[in-house]
């Protein structure tokens, strides 16, 4: 009671009008006098609960984003004296270009565009000579035939065969994988509705084909494109700032690392050549993203979460070019393609010359290499439908998307999409590197000259992850040497541990 009276007297001495609820809120904070002084300096005279709660939330920001004190060292980063060479490929960025009205015509245009783009890729295969489905009637029964179609329906027959209804721009037919064809049955499991595939088969009826082989649009077979000098790129994601699971002390170690503090000479040489950093979504925890989330938040205001994110990002050396895309927890639309995080949430970072805010998905060219940046939520739909894919190996799910050449493998699943007038989800280019996040698990793979990297997360295992049996890999930062594709992992939850992964050790994903 005495403390309440003291708070009221102090507020009156500053000319502040304070409500009873605000007094009770302040009485639970040992720094109430400092808080009132700061509110007075900020020009706040009516101390209502909403104003006070926002102020109290801001005091928690400093707890989550402790500024790293960078001591003077002999760290002389090579990247600081080197001119970066990069280009955000604006033609593949939806930011400011979204004009879908969500009409039936928009959806028709989307799927027609998807079919045309992917079928043209399939037609480039030397071993596929497709005819249009409407011309099946002119082919004699039991003759071999090649087709390209988009999957309209998929089901298992009573005899355990896999059946598909496929269609092109004119008509449709039924194609079947026989249960005895074990290898084809495995390929058939990977096929989802809305996939565009090529098939070789045998005509059984005017609209009925038995499949003998399946083809994806796929990447061409090629070798890694390498630079003539050592330049490094790094990738990370899923900070979830504002969550009670956010690992602020681990991030503090990472920031010291990027600034060359307490490193061996060999480590300084590597981090000093870090020129590009890709930050792949779920930068904040968000508010109201899932039921009951409010209880999992330490920072309960979006603007305050982004302010904490800014505090962390501003401690990264300014010579590193940083590309930030959104995820489902960020303050953009949930449906893909997601535009860049708006300037209103990150004004200080937008003012920096080395920060670049991009959509998900998006493309960035660095040193002549093409980087596909994608948060990665559509991989969840793949994992739900394909038995051999798991969250512990997100890179394998991404390789499946590369084979399909499509980041929207199936419409109507867990992940929503906007039918834009331009197709941003088909993988039109051949990426040299693919940066993903979302799964909270590090993973890497090589596939036909493309290197896939998932940078893990900075959040401890959540209650949801415990329920589904998923173990995340927080605090691991991968960097890749662009001259030889060697990856180095740095572990910030285990002191002084790093792991070299040479390209030969990466799993080369086969057909």
C-alpha positions as CSV (number, residue, x, y, z in Angstrom):
1,X,0.0,0.0,0.0
2,X,2.9,2.3,0.9
3,X,4.6,1.6,-2.4
4,X,1.4,2.4,-4.4
5,X,1.2,5.8,-2.6
6,X,4.9,6.4,-3.4
7,X,4.3,5.7,-7.1
8,X,1.3,8.1,-7.1
9,X,3.3,10.9,-5.4
10,X,6.2,10.5,-7.8
11,X,3.9,10.7,-10.8
12,X,2.2,13.8,-9.5
13,X,5.6,15.4,-8.9
14,X,6.2,15.0,-12.7
15,X,2.8,16.3,-13.6
16,X,1.7,12.8,-14.8
17,X,-1.9,11.6,-14.7
18,X,-1.8,7.9,-13.8
19,X,-4.7,5.5,-13.6
20,X,-5.2,3.0,-10.8
21,X,-4.5,0.0,-13.1
22,X,-1.3,1.6,-14.2
23,X,-0.2,2.1,-10.6
24,X,-0.8,-1.6,-10.0
25,X,1.2,-2.6,-13.1
26,X,4.1,-0.4,-12.0
27,X,4.2,-1.8,-8.5
28,X,5.2,-5.2,-10.0
29,X,8.3,-3.6,-11.6
30,X,11.4,-2.7,-9.5
31,X,12.3,0.0,-12.0
32,X,9.0,1.8,-11.9
33,X,10.7,5.2,-11.2
34,X,13.0,5.0,-14.2
35,X,10.0,3.9,-16.4
36,X,8.0,6.9,-15.3
37,X,10.9,9.3,-15.9
38,X,11.4,7.9,-19.4
39,X,7.7,8.3,-20.2
40,X,7.9,11.9,-18.9
41,X,10.9,12.6,-21.2
42,X,9.0,11.0,-24.1
43,X,6.2,13.5,-23.6
44,X,3.6,11.0,-22.2
45,X,1.4,12.7,-19.6
46,X,-1.6,10.3,-19.5
47,X,-0.2,7.0,-18.2
48,X,-2.9,4.5,-19.3
49,X,-2.4,0.7,-19.1
50,X,-2.0,0.4,-22.9
51,X,0.8,2.9,-23.0
52,X,2.4,1.4,-19.9
53,X,2.2,-2.2,-21.2
54,X,4.0,-1.1,-24.4
55,X,6.7,0.6,-22.4
56,X,7.2,-2.5,-20.2
57,X,7.4,-4.7,-23.3
58,X,10.1,-2.4,-24.6
59,X,12.2,-2.9,-21.5
60,X,12.2,-6.6,-22.3
61,X,13.8,-5.9,-25.7
62,X,17.1,-5.1,-24.0
63,X,17.0,-8.4,-22.2
64,X,16.6,-10.3,-25.6
65,X,19.0,-8.2,-27.6
66,X,21.9,-7.4,-25.4
67,X,24.3,-5.2,-27.4
68,X,27.6,-6.9,-28.0
69,X,30.6,-5.0,-26.8
70,X,33.1,-5.3,-29.6
71,X,36.6,-5.1,-28.2
72,X,39.5,-3.9,-30.4
73,X,41.2,-6.8,-32.1
74,X,43.6,-7.3,-35.0
75,X,40.7,-8.5,-37.1
76,X,41.2,-7.2,-40.7
77,X,38.3,-8.7,-42.8
78,X,39.2,-9.1,-46.4
79,X,35.5,-8.6,-47.4
80,X,35.7,-5.1,-46.0
81,X,38.2,-4.1,-48.7
82,X,36.5,-6.0,-51.5
83,X,33.7,-4.5,-53.7
84,X,30.7,-6.9,-53.6
85,X,29.1,-7.9,-56.8
86,X,25.4,-8.7,-56.5
87,X,22.0,-8.0,-58.0
88,X,18.5,-8.6,-56.6
89,X,16.6,-10.1,-59.5
90,X,13.6,-7.9,-59.3
91,X,11.8,-9.7,-62.1
92,X,11.2,-12.6,-59.7
93,X,10.2,-10.5,-56.6
94,X,6.5,-10.0,-55.9
95,X,7.0,-7.0,-53.6
96,X,4.9,-4.2,-55.0
97,X,3.8,-6.3,-57.9
98,X,0.9,-8.2,-56.3
99,X,-2.3,-7.6,-58.3
100,X,-4.4,-10.8,-57.9
101,X,-8.1,-10.3,-57.3
102,X,-8.7,-14.0,-56.3
103,X,-11.2,-14.6,-59.1
104,X,-11.7,-17.9,-60.9
105,X,-9.9,-16.3,-63.9
106,X,-6.8,-15.7,-61.7
107,X,-6.7,-19.4,-60.7
108,X,-7.2,-20.6,-64.3
109,X,-4.4,-18.3,-65.5
110,X,-2.1,-19.5,-62.7
111,X,-2.5,-23.2,-63.5
112,X,-2.3,-22.6,-67.3
113,X,0.9,-20.6,-66.8
114,X,2.3,-23.3,-64.6
115,X,1.5,-26.1,-67.1
116,X,3.0,-24.2,-70.0
117,X,6.2,-23.3,-68.2
118,X,6.8,-26.8,-66.9
119,X,5.7,-28.7,-70.0
120,X,8.1,-26.6,-72.1
121,X,10.9,-27.8,-69.7
122,X,9.8,-31.4,-70.2
123,X,9.7,-31.0,-74.0
124,X,13.4,-30.1,-73.9
125,X,14.2,-33.7,-72.7
126,X,15.8,-35.7,-75.6
127,X,14.1,-38.9,-74.4
128,X,10.5,-37.6,-74.4
129,X,8.4,-37.0,-77.5
130,X,5.0,-36.1,-76.2
131,X,1.7,-35.9,-78.1
132,X,-1.3,-33.9,-76.9
133,X,-3.8,-36.0,-75.0
134,X,-6.6,-35.3,-77.5
135,X,-4.5,-37.2,-80.1
136,X,-4.5,-40.4,-78.2
137,X,-7.4,-41.7,-80.2
138,X,-5.2,-41.8,-83.4
139,X,-2.6,-44.1,-81.7
140,X,-3.2,-47.8,-82.1
141,X,-3.9,-49.9,-79.0
142,X,-0.9,-51.4,-77.2
143,X,1.4,-48.9,-78.9
144,X,4.0,-46.9,-76.9
145,X,3.1,-43.2,-76.3
146,X,4.6,-40.2,-74.5
147,X,2.4,-37.6,-72.7
148,X,2.8,-34.5,-70.6
149,X,0.0,-33.6,-68.1
150,X,-0.8,-32.0,-64.8
151,X,-2.1,-34.2,-62.1
152,X,-5.8,-33.6,-61.5
153,X,-6.6,-36.6,-59.2
154,X,-4.6,-39.4,-57.6
155,X,-6.0,-42.5,-55.9
156,X,-5.1,-46.1,-55.0
157,X,-7.2,-48.7,-56.8
158,X,-8.7,-51.8,-55.2
159,X,-5.8,-53.8,-56.7
160,X,-3.3,-51.5,-55.0
161,X,-2.3,-49.8,-58.3
162,X,-1.7,-46.0,-58.3
163,X,-4.0,-44.2,-60.6
164,X,-3.9,-40.6,-61.9
165,X,-6.2,-38.4,-63.9
166,X,-3.9,-36.1,-65.9
167,X,-4.9,-33.2,-68.2
168,X,-3.4,-30.7,-70.6
169,X,-4.9,-27.6,-71.9
170,X,-7.6,-29.5,-74.0
171,X,-8.6,-32.7,-72.3
172,X,-7.7,-35.5,-69.9
173,X,-7.1,-39.2,-69.5
174,X,-6.3,-41.9,-66.9
175,X,-2.8,-43.2,-66.4
176,X,-1.9,-46.2,-64.1
177,X,1.2,-47.5,-62.3
178,X,0.9,-51.2,-61.9
179,X,1.5,-52.5,-58.3
180,X,4.1,-55.0,-59.5
181,X,6.3,-52.1,-60.8
182,X,8.1,-51.5,-57.4
183,X,10.4,-48.8,-58.6
184,X,7.7,-46.9,-60.4
185,X,5.4,-47.2,-57.3
186,X,8.1,-45.4,-55.3
187,X,8.2,-42.6,-57.9
188,X,4.4,-42.5,-57.9
189,X,4.4,-41.8,-54.1
190,X,6.3,-38.6,-54.8
191,X,3.7,-37.4,-57.3
192,X,1.2,-34.9,-55.8
193,X,-1.9,-33.4,-57.3
194,X,-1.0,-30.3,-59.4
195,X,2.4,-31.7,-60.3
196,X,3.3,-31.5,-64.0
197,X,5.0,-34.7,-65.2
198,X,6.0,-36.5,-68.4
199,X,5.3,-40.2,-68.9
200,X,6.2,-43.0,-71.2
201,X,3.5,-45.6,-71.4
202,X,1.4,-48.1,-73.4
203,X,-2.0,-47.2,-74.7
204,X,-4.7,-49.6,-73.4
205,X,-7.7,-47.5,-74.4
206,X,-8.5,-44.2,-75.9
207,X,-8.2,-42.5,-72.6
208,X,-6.2,-45.1,-70.6
209,X,-2.4,-45.5,-70.3
210,X,-0.2,-47.9,-68.4
211,X,2.9,-46.0,-67.2
212,X,6.4,-47.4,-68.0
213,X,8.5,-44.4,-67.0
214,X,8.0,-41.0,-65.2
215,X,9.9,-37.8,-65.9
216,X,10.1,-34.5,-64.0
217,X,10.9,-31.0,-65.5
218,X,14.1,-31.3,-63.3
219,X,17.4,-29.5,-63.4
220,X,19.9,-30.2,-66.2
221,X,22.9,-32.3,-65.2
222,X,25.9,-30.0,-64.7
223,X,29.0,-29.4,-62.5
224,X,29.2,-26.8,-59.7
225,X,30.0,-23.3,-61.0
226,X,32.9,-22.1,-58.9
227,X,34.6,-18.7,-58.3
228,X,38.3,-18.1,-58.9
229,X,38.7,-16.5,-55.4
230,X,37.6,-17.4,-51.9
231,X,34.4,-15.6,-51.1
232,X,31.9,-16.8,-48.5
233,X,28.2,-16.7,-48.2
234,X,26.3,-17.6,-45.0
235,X,22.7,-18.5,-44.3
236,X,20.5,-18.5,-41.2
237,X,16.8,-18.2,-40.4
238,X,14.1,-18.5,-37.8
239,X,15.2,-16.2,-35.0
240,X,11.6,-16.0,-33.7
241,X,12.5,-12.9,-31.7
242,X,9.9,-12.2,-29.0
243,X,9.4,-15.9,-28.2
244,X,10.3,-17.2,-24.8
245,X,12.3,-19.9,-26.5
246,X,14.6,-17.3,-28.3
247,X,18.3,-18.1,-27.5
248,X,19.5,-14.5,-27.0
249,X,22.9,-15.5,-25.4
250,X,23.6,-17.9,-28.2
251,X,22.9,-15.1,-30.8
252,X,25.2,-12.8,-28.8
253,X,28.1,-15.3,-29.4
254,X,27.2,-15.4,-33.1
255,X,27.4,-11.6,-33.3
256,X,30.9,-11.6,-31.6
257,X,32.0,-14.3,-34.1
258,X,30.9,-12.1,-37.1
259,X,32.9,-9.2,-35.6
260,X,36.0,-11.4,-35.3
261,X,36.1,-11.5,-31.5
262,X,37.8,-14.4,-29.6
263,X,38.6,-16.3,-32.8
264,X,41.6,-18.3,-34.0
265,X,43.6,-17.0,-36.9
266,X,42.1,-19.7,-39.2
267,X,38.5,-18.7,-38.1
268,X,39.3,-15.0,-38.6
269,X,40.4,-15.7,-42.2
270,X,37.1,-17.4,-42.9
271,X,34.7,-15.0,-41.3
272,X,36.7,-12.1,-42.7
273,X,35.8,-13.4,-46.2
274,X,32.0,-13.5,-45.4
275,X,30.6,-11.2,-48.1
276,X,26.9,-12.3,-48.2
277,X,24.4,-13.3,-45.6
278,X,20.9,-14.7,-46.3
279,X,18.3,-14.4,-43.5
280,X,15.5,-16.8,-44.5
281,X,12.3,-15.8,-42.7
282,X,10.5,-16.1,-39.4
283,X,12.6,-13.2,-38.1
284,X,10.2,-12.6,-35.3
285,X,7.7,-14.7,-33.4
286,X,4.7,-12.7,-34.5
287,X,1.5,-12.3,-32.6
288,X,-1.6,-14.6,-33.0
289,X,0.2,-16.9,-35.4
290,X,-1.2,-20.0,-33.7
291,X,-3.7,-20.6,-30.8
292,X,-2.3,-19.9,-27.4
293,X,0.8,-18.2,-28.7
294,X,0.4,-15.2,-26.5
295,X,1.5,-17.3,-23.5
296,X,4.7,-18.2,-25.4
297,X,5.7,-14.5,-26.0
298,X,8.1,-12.4,-24.0
299,X,7.5,-9.5,-26.4
300,X,3.8,-9.2,-27.1
301,X,3.9,-6.3,-29.7
302,X,4.9,-6.7,-33.3
303,X,6.7,-3.4,-33.5
304,X,8.7,-4.2,-30.4
305,X,9.7,-7.6,-31.8
306,X,11.0,-6.0,-35.0
307,X,12.8,-3.3,-32.9
308,X,14.6,-6.2,-31.1
309,X,15.4,-7.8,-34.5
310,X,16.9,-4.4,-35.6
311,X,19.1,-4.2,-32.5
312,X,20.6,-7.6,-33.4
313,X,21.0,-7.1,-37.1
314,X,22.6,-3.6,-36.7
315,X,25.5,-5.3,-34.9
316,X,26.5,-7.3,-38.0
317,X,29.5,-5.6,-39.8
318,X,28.3,-3.2,-42.4
319,X,30.5,-4.6,-45.2
320,X,28.4,-7.8,-45.2
321,X,25.5,-7.6,-47.7
322,X,22.4,-9.0,-45.9
323,X,19.3,-10.2,-47.7
324,X,16.2,-10.7,-45.5
325,X,13.1,-12.6,-46.7
326,X,9.9,-13.1,-44.7
327,X,8.3,-16.3,-43.2
328,X,4.8,-17.2,-41.9
329,X,5.6,-15.5,-38.5
330,X,6.5,-12.2,-40.1
331,X,4.2,-9.2,-40.7
332,X,3.3,-10.0,-44.3
333,X,0.5,-12.1,-45.8
334,X,0.6,-15.8,-44.9
335,X,0.0,-16.9,-48.5
336,X,2.8,-17.3,-51.0
337,X,4.5,-15.6,-52.7
338,X,5.1,-13.4,-49.7
339,X,6.2,-9.8,-50.3
340,X,9.1,-8.2,-48.4
341,X,8.7,-7.1,-44.8
342,X,7.4,-3.4,-45.0
343,X,9.6,-0.5,-44.2
344,X,7.3,0.6,-41.4
345,X,8.5,-2.3,-39.2
346,X,12.2,-2.0,-39.9
347,X,12.9,1.7,-40.6
348,X,16.5,1.6,-39.2
349,X,17.5,-1.4,-41.3
350,X,15.9,0.0,-44.4
351,X,18.2,3.1,-43.9
352,X,21.3,0.9,-44.1
353,X,23.0,0.4,-47.5
354,X,23.9,-3.2,-46.8
355,X,20.4,-4.5,-46.0
356,X,18.1,-5.7,-48.8
357,X,14.5,-6.8,-48.2
358,X,13.2,-9.4,-50.6
359,X,10.2,-11.6,-51.1
360,X,9.8,-15.3,-50.4
361,X,10.6,-16.8,-52.9
362,X,13.2,-14.5,-54.5
363,X,16.4,-14.6,-56.4
364,X,19.7,-12.8,-55.9
365,X,22.7,-13.0,-58.1
366,X,26.1,-12.8,-56.2
367,X,29.4,-12.9,-58.0
368,X,27.6,-14.3,-61.1
369,X,26.0,-17.2,-59.1
370,X,22.2,-17.4,-58.8
371,X,20.8,-17.8,-55.3
372,X,17.2,-18.9,-54.8
373,X,16.0,-17.7,-51.4
374,X,12.9,-19.3,-50.0
375,X,11.6,-19.7,-46.5
376,X,10.3,-23.2,-47.3
377,X,6.8,-23.8,-46.0
378,X,5.6,-25.8,-49.0
379,X,8.1,-28.6,-47.9
380,X,5.6,-29.4,-45.1
381,X,3.1,-30.5,-47.7
382,X,5.7,-32.7,-49.3
383,X,6.6,-34.3,-45.9
384,X,2.9,-34.9,-45.2
385,X,2.5,-36.9,-48.4
386,X,5.8,-38.6,-49.1
387,X,6.8,-41.2,-46.5
388,X,10.6,-40.9,-46.9
389,X,10.8,-37.2,-46.3
390,X,11.2,-35.8,-42.8
391,X,11.7,-32.4,-41.1
392,X,15.2,-33.7,-40.0
393,X,16.3,-33.6,-43.6
394,X,14.8,-30.4,-45.1
395,X,17.4,-30.4,-47.9
396,X,15.8,-33.6,-49.3
397,X,12.4,-31.9,-49.5
398,X,13.9,-29.0,-51.3
399,X,15.6,-31.3,-53.8
400,X,12.1,-32.7,-54.5
401,X,11.0,-29.2,-55.3
402,X,14.0,-28.7,-57.6
403,X,13.1,-31.9,-59.5
404,X,9.5,-30.7,-59.9
405,X,10.9,-27.2,-60.7
406,X,8.0,-25.8,-58.6
407,X,7.8,-24.2,-55.2
408,X,4.0,-24.7,-55.3
409,X,3.9,-28.5,-55.7
410,X,0.2,-28.9,-54.7
411,X,-2.6,-26.4,-54.2
412,X,-5.1,-26.7,-51.3
413,X,-2.7,-28.2,-48.7
414,X,-1.6,-26.6,-45.5
415,X,0.3,-23.9,-47.3
416,X,-1.8,-21.2,-49.0
417,X,-1.0,-19.5,-52.3
418,X,-2.2,-16.3,-54.1
419,X,-3.0,-16.7,-57.8
420,X,-0.8,-13.8,-59.1
421,X,-0.9,-12.8,-62.7
422,X,2.8,-13.7,-62.9
423,X,4.0,-17.1,-61.8
424,X,6.6,-16.6,-59.0
425,X,6.6,-20.2,-57.8
426,X,7.8,-22.1,-60.8
427,X,11.6,-22.3,-60.7
428,X,12.4,-20.7,-64.0
429,X,16.1,-20.3,-63.6
430,X,18.8,-22.9,-62.7
431,X,20.0,-22.0,-59.2
432,X,23.6,-22.4,-58.1
433,X,22.6,-22.2,-54.4
434,X,19.3,-22.5,-52.6
435,X,18.8,-21.0,-49.1
436,X,15.9,-22.3,-47.1
437,X,14.6,-22.2,-43.4
438,X,11.4,-23.0,-41.7
439,X,12.3,-26.6,-40.5
440,X,14.5,-25.4,-37.6
441,X,17.0,-28.0,-38.7
442,X,20.4,-27.7,-40.5
443,X,20.7,-29.7,-43.7
444,X,22.8,-29.6,-46.9
445,X,22.8,-31.4,-50.2
446,X,24.2,-31.3,-53.7
447,X,22.0,-31.9,-56.7
448,X,23.0,-31.5,-60.3
449,X,25.4,-28.7,-59.6
450,X,23.0,-26.9,-57.1
451,X,23.9,-26.7,-53.4
452,X,21.0,-26.6,-50.9
453,X,21.5,-25.1,-47.5
454,X,19.2,-24.8,-44.4
455,X,20.7,-22.7,-41.7
456,X,18.7,-24.1,-38.8
457,X,17.3,-21.7,-36.2
458,X,18.0,-19.6,-33.0
459,X,15.0,-20.9,-31.0
460,X,15.1,-23.8,-28.4
461,X,12.8,-26.8,-28.8
462,X,9.2,-25.7,-28.5
463,X,6.4,-27.6,-26.8
464,X,4.9,-28.2,-30.3
465,X,8.2,-29.7,-31.5
466,X,8.3,-32.0,-28.5
467,X,4.8,-33.2,-29.2
468,X,5.6,-34.1,-32.8
469,X,9.0,-35.6,-31.9
470,X,11.1,-33.0,-33.8
471,X,14.5,-32.1,-32.5
472,X,15.7,-28.7,-33.9
473,X,19.4,-27.8,-34.4
474,X,19.7,-24.2,-33.0
475,X,22.8,-22.1,-32.9
476,X,24.6,-23.7,-35.9
477,X,25.8,-21.2,-38.6
478,X,26.9,-22.5,-42.0
479,X,29.2,-20.7,-44.4
480,X,30.0,-21.8,-47.9
481,X,33.2,-21.2,-49.8
482,X,32.1,-20.1,-53.3
483,X,35.4,-21.2,-54.8
484,X,35.0,-24.9,-53.9
485,X,31.5,-25.3,-52.3
486,X,33.0,-26.4,-49.0
487,X,30.7,-25.7,-46.1
488,X,31.9,-24.9,-42.6
489,X,29.4,-25.2,-39.7
490,X,30.1,-23.1,-36.6
491,X,28.4,-24.2,-33.4
492,X,27.5,-21.5,-30.9
493,X,25.9,-23.8,-28.3
494,X,29.1,-25.8,-28.1
495,X,32.2,-23.6,-27.6
496,X,35.0,-23.6,-30.2
497,X,33.4,-26.3,-32.2
498,X,33.4,-26.2,-36.0
499,X,32.9,-28.8,-38.7
500,X,34.2,-28.8,-42.2
501,X,32.0,-30.4,-44.9
502,X,33.8,-30.8,-48.2
503,X,31.6,-31.2,-51.3
504,X,32.4,-34.9,-51.6
505,X,30.9,-35.4,-48.1
506,X,27.6,-33.8,-49.0
507,X,25.0,-36.3,-50.0
508,X,24.7,-36.2,-53.8
509,X,21.0,-36.8,-54.3
510,X,20.3,-39.2,-57.0
511,X,17.3,-39.7,-59.3
